[in-house]
Amino acid sequence: MSEGFEEKQAANVEQAMEADTTDPMTGTAEDQSDMTRIGKKQELLVSLLAPSRQTDARLNDSAQFPIPVRAGLYHRHHCLVGDGAIVSLWRRAWWLAYRSGTVNVPSSTISYGLVNGGLAGLVWMFIVAAVGMGTVVLSLAEMASMFLPISVINVSKCTDRPRAPTSGGQYHWVSEFAPPGVQKFLSFLTGWLATLAWQTGIASGSYLTASQIQSLMLLNDPSYSFERWHGTLLIIAVATVAICLNVLLAKQLPQIEVFMLLLHFVGFFAIIISLWVMAPRTPAKIVFTQFQNNGGWPALGLSVLIGMTGPVYSMIASDCAVHMAEEIKDASRILPLGMVWSMIISALSGFIMVLTFCFSVGDIESALSSPTGQPYIQVFYNATNSRTGTTVLTVVIATMTLCNTINNVASASRQLYAFARDRGLPFASTLSYVKPGWLIPLNSILVCFIVTCLLSLINIGSAVAFNAIVSLGTAALFSTYAISISCILVKRWRGEPLRPRRWSLGKWGAPVNGAAMVFMGLFYFFSFWPLFTPTEASTMNWSIAIYGAVVFFAVVFYHTHGKFVYDGPVVLVKKDL
């Protein structure tokens, strides 16, 4: 790159920053330039997590810490403390924590730990899951922050151009970081696994909401007959609401999410305070030391490990905002910091919720045998001794779960759109089509709805459908995490240079990546196990069959069609921009 070209690029960046020209539809000039550099056209609405100009000014002028200078390149300094910075960062972190569902999901998946592990298993495996997921999120955040270097003149301004974030997420990262010989295939496979994971995410969120609605019906009308096909229809109804909000109110979705975030915040404290004040107390010795094997497994330790699925599921969607990257202003700065802080918030709030539940649960057998099918609803009823009070608290949980489902639709449809745009899916041109003026991937959103409806049929034939859907989604998403992180780990082992990044793990990179791989391998193995033994056809966890079928189809589709049309996002990057 010539010196004159570098000076011209630096001058353009500085001029864009000073002008602060922001198109409400396509974002800042830097956002538009980033999209051009990766060979993509900005087609989606850029409005999420949009700070005000005044807030950004405070962020840039507040106390800073320097990122080390590498290879003679100057790196922009980033603010983490100071007036306005903390407020903005925490607002964004809470937003990402809310989008991933980790503020409220623990209460909905609490039965996993009660069946396999008991109260002590639930508490300690949540800690294990939080630490393990912490290493995963740190690794993903570093990848999200990597950017291409461009030398600059004025080091007091924003100097290095961030690597433009796209909605593709993991498959885009693999396309850039995998060894050249397997780069295209691994990127293709990662894209398919990510698609599977996020499609099941919509189904699991819809299932949770639908089952909570059914439980409320049974709570208030004991004569109600709990039919599984009723649940399937409710799943489709919930998905319909989520789809309609994402289509008809797409431009208002950021404002709606402000309300959702407030609801999550208020609902969280409303629930824990109610239980703290009104619920009976379980002795601390039982909470922290009494492990149980209610799944019929031959060993207690095995049962506890199987029960880890619930805690992990409540923290697994840390990459959700990555798939909204093309609609987030200054994403290369917001995403890594937001991902890390959202994980911290999620772990702390989830642990508080788990401890509150464990100290309030009372008799575990009573909770597990609740006629509502939801142990946490029985805990609410035991605490309030009121159907009305229980209904109010459960409605809060159900509403928050619905909000997460709405967000899952947004993330899943953008991931589907991005992968189709790179020609990784059948009917790619249709799935990646964005009607001029709509600024949303409508076709991808509708396909998400169809997939959810098909997955909802599992509920009719299986008594443990949610377990299968959760296992399928978590295993697929962990697969994408593992492939992405392993590519970075291999580069570190080989001593190959990594791209400059706004947020770096430094010397801890290899240990953190390695710990993340060990944790994901352990969970991946147990994610396909059923909750109980012995099993029948209706209680078997059939997620392994669906997972295997999707991987098999992806491999066949790659060798028969994909390798001729799919090149991977990396070949489109314009490295001279």
N, C-alpha and C positions, 0 to 999 in steps of 0.2 A: 504494500500500500504506500503510495507516494506521500511525501510530506505535505505537498499542496492539497491533496485530497483530504488528509487528516485535518488540516487547518480549516478547510471548507466545511467538513462535517461537524467539527467542534463549534464553528461559528453558527451553523444552522441550529444545533442543539441549544446553544446559549440564547439565540434569538427567540426560539420557540418557548423557552422557559420564561424569558422576560415578558413576552407578549401574553403568555398564559391563555392562548387561544384554545378554547374547548368547545367542540361541537357536541351538543347534548345527545346526538344520535351516534356519533363515531368517536367521541372522546377527544383527548388532547392530540396535538400535532405529533407528539412523541409516540402515542398509542398507534396513530395511523401509520407512522413511519415504521414502527415495529412490525405491523402486519404486512406491510409491503416487503420488508426485508425477509420474511419467511415465505414469501410467495403466495400470500393469501389476501383476499379482499375483505374489508370490514363490512359484514352484512348484518351483525346483530347489534341490538341496542346496548350502548355503553352508558350505564347509569348506576350500577351497583357499587356500594361503598364509596360513593363520590364525596370526598371532603370539600369543604368550601375553600375558596382561594385564601381566605384569612386563616383557616385552620392549617393549610399547607404552609403558609408563611410562618406561622408559629412553629410548625414542625421543623422547618428548615433553619429557624433562628434559635432554637432551643439548645440546651446543652447537648453535646455530641460526643460520640466516641469514634475513634478512627478505625477503619478497617486496614490491615497492614498493606503496605505497598508491595506489589509483586512484579518482578521482571521489568522494573522501571516504569510501570504503569501507575498512574494516580487513580485512586479509588475514592468514590464519593463518600463523605462522612454521613452517618445516619443518626438521627436523634431518637433516643429512647426515653428520655426524661425531660421534664420541663413543663411549663404551663402550656396546655393545649395538647401536648404530645401524649401524656398519659391518658387523658380523656379520649383522644382519638384512637389510640392503640387499644385501650380496653373496650371501647365501643365496637371496634372492628373484631377484636378477639371474641367478644361475646356473640357477635353476629355469626362468626364462623363456628363457634361452639353450638349455637342454636341450629345452624344449617346442618351440622353433622348429627344432631339429635341427642347429643350426649348430656344435655341438661335434664332431659326427662325420660329417656329410654330405660335407664336402670330399673325404674319401678315396673315397667312393662315386661321386662325379661327376667324378673327376680326368681321365677319358678325354676329356671335352669339350675341355679345354685342350691335352692332348697331341696330339689330332687337328688342332685348329686353333689354332696359336700356338706349340706346343712348350713347353719348360720356361720360357723367358723370357716367352712370352706368358701362360703360366699364372700366373707370379709377378706380373707387372705388371698383368694384367687383374684379378687378385684385389684388388690395391691400389685400382685404379679402381673396382671393384665395391664395396669397403668404404667408400670415400669417398662414392660416389654413394648407396649404401644408407644411409649415415649421415645425409645430408640428408633422405632419405625418412623415416627413423625419427624424427628430430627433429621433423619436421612432424607426423607422426602422434601423437607423444607429446604435443605441445602441444594437439591436438584432443581427445585422451583426457583432458586435465586441465581442460578448460573447465567452469565451473560457474556457476550463477545466483547473483547477489548478494542477500544479506539483511543489512541493517544490524544491528548488535548493540550490546549494552551493555558487556559485559566483553571487552575486546580481548585479554586474556591467555589466553582459552580459544579453542577452535575456533569461529570465528564465521561465516564464509560457508559456506553449504550447497553442497556439491559438486554439480555437475550429475550426476545419477545415471547411472552407466555401465550399458549394457545389452549383451546378447550380440550385438546387431545390428551393432555396429561401424560400418563405413564407410557403409552405406546410412542408418543413423541420423544420422550426422554430415551427410551430404549433405542429408537431409531438413530439417536445421536451418539449414545455412549456404548452400545454393544460392539463386540469385536466385528470387524468388517465382514468376515465370512458368514456370520449368522445374523447380521444386523437386520436385514429385511424380514427374514422369517420370524425372528423373535419379536420384532415390532408388530408384525401382523398378528401373531398369536396373542401378544399382550393386548392388542386392540380388541380382539374377540373376547378375551377373558374379562376385560373391563366392561365391555358391552353387556355381557352376561351378568356381571356383578351389579351394575347399576339398574338393569331391568328388573332383577330380583329385588333390588332395594325399594322400588316403587311397590312391588307386590307385597313385600314384608310390611312396609308402612301401612298400606291399605288393609292388610290382614289384621294388624294390631288394632287399628282404628275400628274396623268392623267387629272384631271380637269384643272390644270394649263396649261398643253399642249394644251388642247382644247381651253382654253381662249386665248392663244397666237395665235392659228390658226384663231380664230374669230377676234382678234385684227388686224391681218395683212391681213385678207381676209373677209371683211364684208359679202360676199355672202355665206360664209360657213354655212351649216345647222347643228345646234347643236343637234345631236341625242344622246340619252342616250346609245344606244347600241354601238355607237362609243366609248363612255367613258368606257364601260365594256371591250371592246377589248384593249383599252389603259391601263386599270388597269392590265389586264393579261400580257401585254407587259412589263409594269414597273416591275411587280412581277418577270417576267422571267429574266430580267436584274439583279435584286437583287439576285435571286437564283443562277444564273450563276456565279456571282462574289463571292458568298459565297462558291461555290463548286470548281470552276476551279482555283480561286486565293486565296484559304483559307490561305495558308502559307504567301502570300504577303499582306493579309488584314491589318495587323498592319501598314505596310508602306503606304498602300492606305489611311488608316484612318488619317495618319499624313497630307496628302494632303487635305483630307476632312475637318479636323480641321482647317487648314490654310484658306481654302475656306470659312468656316463659319465665322472665325474671320474677314477676309477681306470683305466678303459680308455684314456682319452686319454693319460695318462702312461705306461702300460704299452707302448703302441704306439710313441710317439715315442722313449722311452728304448731300446727294443729296436732300433729302426732306427739311432739314434745310435751305439749300441755295436757292432752287428753288420754293418750294411750297408756296402757299398763307397761311396766318395765320388766324386761328380761334381764336376769343377772349377767354381769359382764363376763363371768367365768364361762357361762354357756355360749355367749356370743363369740368369744375369742378362742375357745378350746373344744367345743363340742362339735365334732365332725360327724356326719351321718351319710350312710349309703342307702338311700331310698330307691335307687334304680335297679337293685338286685345284682350288682356287679360282684365278681368274686373277690375283689380287693377294694379297701376303702380308698387307697391312694389313686387307683384307676378311676373310681367314681368322682373324686375331687377334680381330677384333670379333665374329665368329660364335662363337668359343670362349669369349666372356664368359658364355654361358648357364650353364655349370657353376658358376663362382664366385657369380653372382647367385643361382642356385637354392639355394645353401648358406646364404644369408642372407635369403631373401625372406619368411619366415613371421613377421616381427616383430609382426604383428597377432594372432598365435594366442591370446595371453592375453586380448585384448580380447573375444573371443567367449566367454570363460569369466568375464566380468566379474561376472555375476550370482551367481557362486559363489565370488568372492574378497572377503574382508572388507576394508573400507576401500579399495575398488578405485580410487577417484578419486585416492588418494594413492600406492597401490602401483604402479599401471599405468605412469604416465609415467616415474617413476624407474626402475622395473624394465625398461621397454622400452629406455631409453637405455643403461643399464649392461649389459643383456644383449647389446645390439649391440656395445658395446665389448669385452666378453668374447668374443663370437662372432668378431669380426674378428681379435682377437689370437690366440685359440686356433686359428682356421682358418688364419691366416697361418703360424703355427708348424707346423701340420700340412702345409701346402702346401710350405713350405721344406724340411721334413724329407723329404717325398716326393721333391722335385726333387733334393736332394743325395744321395738313396739309390736313385734309379731305375735308374742304370746305362744300359744300351742301351734307347733309347725304342722302337725297332722290336721288340725282344724283349718289352717290356711290352705294346705294343699288339697283338701277335700271340699273346699268351698263350692257350693252349688253354682256360683257365678263362673267358675273356671278360672278366676283371677285371684291369686293369693293376696295381692295388695288391696283389692277391694274388700276382702274379708278383714284385713287389718284396719282399713278405714272404718268399717262397720263396728268392729270390736272397740275402736277408740271413741267413736261418736255415739254408738248405740242409737243411731238415727238413720233411716233410709234417706231422708232428705239431705242430711249432712254428707253421707257417703256418696250420694248422687252428685252433689256439688263438687266434691273433691275429684271424683272419677271423671266428671265432665271436663275438669281442668286438664287432667292427663290426656283424655281422648282428644281434646282440642289441640293440645300441643303436639300430639302424634299426627293429627291431620295436617298441622302446619309443616311438620317435617316431611310428610308425604308430598305436599305441594312443592317443597324445595327439592325433593328427590326427583320429581318430574323435570324441574328446571335443569338440574345437573345431568341427569340421565339423557335427556333429549339433546343437550349440547355435546355430550360425549359421543352420542350416536351420530349427530350431524358432523362432527369433526372427523370421525373415522370414515364416514361415507364420503366426505369431501376429499379424503386421501385415497379413495377408491378401494377401501378395505372390505366393503360389504356388498352383497348382491343389491341390485337396483340402486347403485350409489348415486347416480345423478338425480333420482327422485328423492332419496332420503336427504340429500344435501341441498335441495332446492329451497331458496328463501324468496318468497314472493316480494317483489319490490314494494317498499313502503310498509311492510308488515314488521320487519326487523326481528322476526322470531322463526326458528326452524319448524314450521307448522307440520310438515310431513313427518319429521322425526318425532314430534310430540304425539301425533296420532298413532304411529307405530308403537310407541311406548304404551299407549292405552290398550292396543290390541294384545301385546305381549302380556300385560298385567291380567287381562281377561282370561287368557289361556292358562297362565300360571294359577289363577284362582280356582280352576277346575280341580287342581290337586286336592283342595279342601274337601271336595265331595267324596273322594275315595280314600282319604287318609285321615286318621284321627290325630296325627301329629304333623299336619301339613306345615304349620309354622316352623317347626323344627327343621323340616326339609328345606324350606325356602331360605331360612336364615343360614343354614349350613352351606347351601349352594352359593349364596351371595358372599358370605365371608370367605369361603375357600377360594372363590374366583378372584375376589379383590385382593386377598393375601397373595395369590399367585402373581398378580400384576406388580404388587409391591416387591415381592421377592425377585422377580426378573429385573426390575428397574434397579434395585439396590445392589444386586449381584453384579450388574454391569459396572457400576461405580467401584465396587469392591475389587473387581478384577483389575480395573485400571490402576487402583492404588497398589495392589500387590505387584503389578508389573512395573511400577514406578513411572507410569505414564502421566504426563501433566493433565490436570483437570482445568476446565475453563474457569476464568475468574468469576467470582460470585459475590453478591452483596452480603451474603450471610454464610459463613464458613464454619465447619466443625474443626478445622485446623488439624492438629496432631491427633485429635480424638476421632477423626473420621473413620479410620479402619476399625478400631475397637467398637465404635457405635454401630457401624454397618454390620460387623460380624455378630454382635449381640442381637441385632434386629433379625438377622437371618436365622440364628438359633431359635429365637422365640417364635418366628413365623413357621419354622419347620415343625416345632412341637405342636403348635395350635393346628396347623394344616392337617396333621395326622389324626387329631382327635375331632376335627370339625365334622367328619362324616359319620361319626358314631351315633347310634340312636340313644334316646334318653333312658330307655329301660331294656332289660333283658329278663327272660327270653322275649323274642320279637315275633310278630306275625306280619303278614303282608300289609295289614292296615296300620301297623305301628313301626314298620321299618323306615329308616331314613334313606329314602331313595335319591337323595341329592347326588350321590356318587355316580348314579346311572346317568342323570341329566348332565352333570359336569363332564363325564367321559364322552357322552354323545356330542356335546358341543365342541369339545377339543378335537374329537375325531373328524367332525364335519369341517372344522376350521382348517385342519391339516390337509384334508382331501381338497377342499375348496382352494387352498393356497396353491397346491401342486397342479390343479387342473385349470385354474383361472387367475388366482391372486398374484402369482409371481410374474405374470405377464403384464399386469396393469398397475400393481401396487409397487411403488418405489420407496415408500417411507417418507415422512416429512422432511428428513434431513437434506434430501437432494434438492429441495425447493428453496432452502435458505440462501439468501443473497448475502454472502459474507463480506461483500464490499460496501454494504450499506449500514 
